[in-house]
Amino acid sequence: PPRVVASSTCYRAETDTGREPWGLYRVHQFTKVEMFGVTAAESGAESEELLAQFLALQKEMFSELGLHYR
């Protein structure tokens, strides 16, 4: 199946702690990498197999980098 990786810049509003001065709006900027794949919808097994491949790849990358993941 075709596989694609996309990278995008994202912004997320900071959670409101109630301690910020009036009118201050802060956001976090981060870069996100997403993996996409296209499979046939005949049985659903293809999709589950591709998801398992993506998860195995992510676990391998995070482990090699020494990062924790859930």
Phi, psi and omega in degrees: 000149177296138178233139183224144174243136179233143177239136179214152175272132183235157178230134179229132179294141178289146180294146182280115179264348181082358182259355183280146176300155181301135175086357180271126181235113183249146178229156174257134176253134178211161178254134184244138175244127181237147177249135180234149176215149180245124179232166176285149182260023185293308182239343184090344181294325180297318180295316180296322179294317179295319177299317178298322177294316178299315181296319179297320179296316179296316179299319179297314180297314181295321179296316179295330178276351181075024180262148177274149181211161176230000000 
